[in-house]
Amino acid sequence: MHSLPIAPVPYTAGAALAAAVMLCVPAAPARAQAFADLKRARVDYSRADREPRRACEALAKSTSKDIAQIQAAMMPAVEAVPAYCRISGLLPPEIAFEVSLPAKWNGRFYMIGNGGHAGEALDDPGRVAQRNAALQLGFAFAQTNTGHDARKEPQATFVLSNPQKAIDYAYRAVHLTATTGKRITSDYYGKPVSRAYWNSCSNGGRQGLIEAQRYPDDFDGIVANAPWIDQTGFTIGAMWNQRALSEAPITAAKLAVVADKVMAKCDAIDGLTDGLIDDPRACRFDPARDVPACREGTDAADCLTPAQASAIAKIYGGVVSRGQPFFPGYMPGSEAVTAGLFGGGTGSGWMNVIVGAQPDAKPADFSLADSTMKYLVFTPPKPDYDYRTFDFDRDIELLNPWGRLANANDPKLSKFRKRGGKLLMTYGWADAILQPMMGVSFYERAVAANGPQTPDFFRLFMVPGMAHCGGGIGPDRHDPVTAVIDWVEAGKAPASMVASKVVNNQVVRTRPLCAYPQVARYSGQGSIDDAANFRCVAP
């Protein structure tokens, strides 16, 4: 599987909308791989034999100072989904929550999070699919919208109706839902929850890390996929990119040329020409040097003007403040042309995410950052704020108050570690929504803060060629949930996970994902599309 030039098909306007929506949901159902490795699990956590000790409807009478409204109804079995008791309600002021309890329980509690600025409907098809998968295996399942309805209050505008919603979104809603959900679960079955697990991506990954940092007793095992660790750093980075691109717009055709040149230069750095960049940090790509330059006074589709090359270099290089690197950029390979993660044909991973389809379009990353600035950074909000007035040398500190509430960047995890918690983090090297070095930097700081035994409770897995939460050109389908459950309950830390690339419902490549900093290296024999022919080694 070698890199081939692919003629890009520009994403549609609908795909751009879908890209923005992706920032507001957990991983799309087609990418979700929780429980996929169940047959290889060391622990038979699918054994569900605990039955309720109370009638479902009786839970509607539950009283608590934390519950403003509560309803309970028994839901009939449908196809593979068993009958279950669905409890829904509100935690003050407006935190919608749901707890779904199967007729046969395996003793475990499982919760998913939210993307972007949250506010998803709890009956969104993607969330329902994740709930049903958990119920089929006997898990009690919980979720929340974090305190607002994005259909009525889009992006971060929810703070306009009640400033408390900012706190609920930042950290309070997940914690309250977890504690309330576990209490309701124990009440229903007459037994305490044996283990509690968190699994989510993007903002949901941030929520998982916040739980480990602020509320270490809530979960025994946490899977944080592509976590939005530093909301404020990301926000500054998106404004940085938008500023650069407004001065030198980039087309889809030009990005396809850049992607081809990146792969040609960097594919074989790891010793194997396979259409993947194993570790983009080793890729010394310079768009001004390595991409054909347009003749002076021209701007063709197969070249870059000096201004365009400079803009792309700024996206790779990241934010510079007061002459020093401040926040990382995106990695070479993230601009690759691939099937759209959000549908809508084929195009660069940057299109509609970092780069707008039209010069005046708001790509998804900037749209998220712009709303964060206007409604969460400023108190009171400034809906008319113009990002073009932001000074990258002078205004960085404006974001600090919000960062203290929402950023999940505290590497000191001693309380979570002491109570026996296990944390598994993943990141795609080709992520074009959130910067992968957020994850790498956080993990390295955690090792520095918690010592050389950090891998005993916290491990990072970097995924070559994977985009945000899934997709991209590399093997992206893997199951960190089974891995973390085995880690918590069997005491075996995952040294590697197997990832698959699926095309037209067929597995075309598998690769091991190695615990950072190890990397997968080809043995020299057998198919390069078979994970069995690779081993994890020190870089």
N, C-alpha and C positions, 0 to 999 in steps of 0.2 A: 504494500500500500504506500505508494510514493506520492509526493505532493505534485499535483498537476494544476496548470493554470485553468481557472474556471471563470467563464464569463458571468459576471454578477447580474442577478435579477434584482433590481431595487425593491426593498421592502415596500409594501403598500402602506397607505395611511392607517388602515386597520391594524397592520402589524405594529406600527408605531404605538398605537393605543394599547395593543396587547403587551408591548414591551413595558410601558408604564404600569400597566396592571400587574405585571409579573413582580414588580417591586412591592406589591401589596398583598401577595399571597405566598404561602409556603411553596415548596417545589411542586411543579405541575405534576398531576397524577401519572402521566406517562413516564416521568423520570423517577418517581418515588420507588425506592427499592427496600424500604423497611421490611424486615422479616424474610427477604428473598433467600437467605442462607439458613433458613430454619432447619433443614435436614442435616446440616453440618454442625448445628449447635451442640455444645457440650452439655447444656442444660435443657431438659425438656420443659420449656416454659409454656408450651402450648397445652399442657395438661390442665384442663379446666373442670373442676369437680365440686366447687363450692357454690352452694345454692343460697338464694336470699332467705333472710330470717324475718323480713317484713314485707307487707304488701307495697307494691310500687306507689300506689296512690297515696299511701300514708306519708310518704316523704314530702308531699306538698304541705304538710303541716309542720315541717321543720321550722324551728324558730332560732334566730341568731341575730345579734346586733349588726352583723355584716350582710344580712340578706334583706333586701327591700321587697322583692317579689320572688315567688317560686311556684312552679307548676311541675307536675309529675304525671306521666302517662306511659302505659305499657304499649310498646310497639311490637306488632306481630313479626314473625320470621318471614323473610322474603329471600327466596333462592338460597344462596350460601350464607346470608347474614342471619344470625340467630335472633330470636325474640330478645328484646332488651327493654329496660326501664330508662326512659329519657326524662331527665330533670333539667329544666331550664329556668332562668330567672335573671334578676338584676341585683348587683351589689352596688350600694350607693357610690356616686350619684347615678351613673348610667352604664355600669359595667355589665354587659350581657355575658352570661356564662352558660355552659351546657356540660352536663355529666351524663354519660351513657353507660349503663350497667348491664352486662349480658346475663342471660338466665343461668349460665354456667361460667363461673369466674375462676381465673387462674391465680388470683391473689395479688396481681400487679396493677399499678396505676400508670397510665400513659397519656402524655399531654403534648399537643402541638402548639406552635406559636403563630406569629403573624409576620407579614412582609411590609416593607415600606412604612407608611404611616398608619397601618393597620385599619381597623374599622370594617373588616370583612363581614359579610352575612354568614352566620354560622351554618346555614344550609347551602352555602356555595358548593357546587359539585365537586371541586377539588378537595374541599374539607370533608365532605360526606364520604368520598372515596377512602380517605385516610381513616376516618372513624370506622367505616365498615370493615376495613382490613384488620383493625385492632380488635373489633368485636368478634370477628370470626375466630380469633385465637384466644378469646377469653379475657382480654384486657378490659379493665375499666378505662373509659376514655373521657378526656376533658379538653375544653377549649374556651376561649374568650375573644371578644372583639376589642378588648382593652379600654372600653369606655365610651365609644362613639360609633356612629353608623356612617361609613364613608359614602354611602349613597346620598345621604343628606348633608354631610359635612366633609367634602372631599379634601384629600391631601391633609395638611395640618390646620385647616380652618376650624377644626373642632374647638380650639382654645377660645374662639370668639364667644361661644355660648357659655363657657365655664372654664376658668383657668385651671381648676382642679384636674381637668382632663389631661393636661400636660403631664402631671405627676402620674396619673393612672397609666398613661401611655408609656412613660419612661420606665416605670418599674412596678408600680403598686398593683395593677390589675392582674398581672400574671401570678404574683405571690398570693393575693387574696383568692384567686380562682383555684390555685393549687391546694391551699390549706382547706378551703371550703369543699372542694371536690373530694379530697381524701377523707374528710369528716363524713360527708354524705355516703361515700362508698363503704366506709366501716360501719355506719349505721345500718345500711341496707343488708349487708351480709352478716353482721354480727361479729365481724373479725377485723382486726386492723390490717391496713395495707402492708404487704410484706416488702415490696420494693416499688419505688416510683421512678419513672423514666421520662426524660424530655427529649424530643427530636424535632428539629426545625431548621430552616435555612434562612439566610439573609438577615432581615430584622429579627426573625425567629431565632437565628443563631446568636444575635446580640442578646436577646431575652434569656437564652440559656446561660450565657456567660454572666449576665447580671444576676441570675439566680445563684450561680456558684459563688459570686462575689458578695452579694448582699444577703442572701437567704440560703446559706449552705445546707440547711436541714431539709429543704423542700424536696430535693431529688437525689436518688442514689447514683443514677447514671445520666449523663447529659451528652447528647449529640448536638454539636453546634456546627452546622454546615455553612460555609461561606459567611461567617458572621460579620454583621455591620458593626464592628468593634468600636470604631471612632466616628460617630455621626458628624461631629464638628469638623474633623479633618477631611472627611469625605466631602462635606459641604463646601469647604474652601477649595478643595481640589476640583470639584465640578465647576465652580465659578472660574477658576484658573483656566480650565480647558475651554469653557465657553468664550472667555475673553480672547484666547488665542485663535479659536476657530472663527469668531466674528470678524477678525482681521484678515483671515485667509481661509475661506470656505473650502472644504474638501468634498469631492464627489465620490460616489460609490465606485466608479470606474478607477479612480486614482487609488482608492483603498485596496482594490483588487491587485493593482500593480505592486503596491507596498507589501501586501501579504505574500505575494509570490517571491519578492526579493528577500523578505525576511526568512522564508522557509529555505530558499536556495542557500542563504548564507549560514543558517544556524541549525538546520536539521541534523547534520552529521556530527555536530560538536560532541555528542555523547558516544560517538563511535558507531552509530547505526543510522543508516538512511531509511527512515520508516514513516516519514510524514508527520513526525511529532518532535517538538522541542522539549526535551526532558526537563531541563532547568533553564528557563529563559534568562536567568541572571548571568549565564555564561555567554549570552548572545550580545556581541558588541556591534549592534546595528546602528548605523547613522543614516537617516533618510537623506541628508544632503550629499552624502558620499555614495550610498549604495543604491539609490533610486535615480534613474535618468533625470537630468535637469532639463526643464523646458528652455528652449531658446529664448533669449531676451525679447520681451514684448509679446510672447505667446503663452498660451495656457491650454495645452492639449490634454487629452484623456490619459495618455501613457507616460506622463512626466509630472514633476513637481516644480512649481515656482520656488524661488528662495523663501518666500513668506510661508508657503505651504509646508516646505520641509522643516522650517523653524517651528511651525505650529505642531506638527507631528512629533518633533523632538521634545516639545514641552509636555505633550501628553505622556510620552514614555518617561520623561525625566521627573515629572511631578513638581509640586509647588516649591518655589524658592522664596524665602522671606528673609529680609535683611542680609542678603548675600549667602544664606545657608539653606541647605535642603530642609524643608519643613514637613512635607507629606509625600508619600511615594506615588509614582505614576502607574500606568498600566504596562503589562509585560509584552515584549515582542511575541507574536503568535496570537494575541488576543484579537487582532484585526483580521484573522483568517476568514476566508470565504467559506461558508458552510451552510447547510440547511438551517433556516431560521429557527431559533429556539422557540419562537412564538408563532410559528407558521408564517404564511405569507411569502413563500418562495425561498430563494437563496440569496445571501448577501454577506457582507462583512460583519463580523461580530460587533463592530463599532457603530454600524448604521442604526439610527434611531435611538441609540443608547448613549454614546458619546458624541456622535456626529449627527446633526439634523439632516433630514432628507432634503430640506430646502434651507437656504441661507438664514431665513428668519424663523425657522422651526425650533421648538424647544425639545431637545432629545430627553430621554427618560431620566438620565442621571441629573441633568441640570434642572429639570422640572421638580424633581424630588428636593434637590438642594435649595432651589429658589423658594419653595414653600417652607422649608425648614427655617431659612433666614427670616422670612417675612412674619411667620406666626409663632415660632418657638424660640428663636434666638433673641428677638426683641420683646421687651416687656414695658409697655403694652405692645401688641403686634403692630407692624408697619406694612400693611397690604400694598402700599405704593412704593416700597423700597426698590431701588434700581441697583442691581448687582454691579453695574459698571462704575459705581462710586466706591466700591470696596477697594481699599488700599492694602495690598498684601504685606507691606512692611509695617503699617500702622494699626490695622484693624483686626488683627488675629485675635486679640484678647476679648473682643466683643462676644465671641462665641463661648468663652469659658464658663459662664454661669449655666448655660444649657448643657454643656459638656459634663459638668459635675453631676447632673441628673441622669443623662441618657447614655453617656459613653460607658462602654464595658471594658475599659482598658486598665483596670487594676490587676496587676499580675500576682499580687500576694493572695494566694489561695489556701493558706494554712488551715483555716477552719473547715473548708470543704474537704481537704485532704485528711485532716484529723478524724473526721466522722466517717471516713471510708469511701467518700465519693469518687467516682471515676468520670473523667472528661475526655471525650473524643472529638477532635475538631478536624474538619476537612476543608480544602480550598482548591478550586480549579486554577491552574496556572494561567489559563486563557480567559479568565473572568474579565468581562468588560463592563460590568456593573459596579462591582466592588473590587478595590485594589488587593490582589493576593498578598502583597507584602504587609498588609494589615495583619493577616493571620500569622505570617512568618515572624514578623517583629514581635507580636504579642507572645508567641510561644517562646521565642528566645529570651524575652524579658522575664517570662514566667520561670524558665530554667535558671536564670540569674537570681531571681528572687527566692525560689524554692529549693535550689540546690540540685546536684547531679542526679538525685533520685526522683526528680520530677516525672520521668516516664513511668514511674510506678503508679501514678494516678492521672497523668495528663499526657496524651499523645496527639500529634498532628500528622495528617496524611495529605500530602500535596498530590494533585491529580493532573498529569501532563495533558494538555490539549482540551481540558474540560472548561466549559463556559460557566455561567452563573447557575449554581444548583444542579446543573446537568447540561447536556448538549455539547456543542463544540465538535472538534475533529477527533478527539481522543476517546478511549474507553471511559464512559461516564457512569455506567450503572454498577452500583456496589451497595453493600448493606452494612452500614456502620451500626445500625440498631442491634442486630444480632450480636455483633462484635462487642458492644458495650454491655449488653446483658450477660454474655458469657464472662466478660471481665469482672463485672460486679458479683456474679453468683458462682462462678467457677474459679475465680481468682487468676485467670490466664489472660495476661495483657496481649492484645493483638499485635503481632510482629508485622503482619501484612494483611491486606484484603485483596480479593480478586475483583477487578473491574472488567466490564464487558462493553464492547461497542456493538450496537444493534442497528442493522439497516434492513428495512422492509421485513421486520419481525425475525430476522436471522442474525445470530451472533457471528460477526465477521472477525472479531479480534478480542482477545483477553490479555490482560496485563496485571501483574501484581502492583498494588499500591503499598509502598513501604513506609514504615514509621520514620518520620523526619528525624535526623537529616539523611537517613539512608535513601538510596535510589535503586531502581530496577536496572539491572544490566544483563544483556543477552549472553547466554552461555557459549554461543558460537555454533550450536548445532540445533537443527529442527526449525520449525516454522517460527518466524518472528511475530506471528499472530496468535501464538499459544503461550499463555502465562507460565506453563510448565517449563519453558525453555529460558526463563529469566530467574535471577536471584537478587535478593536485596543485599547491597553492599554499601560500605562507607563511600561517600563521593570522592 
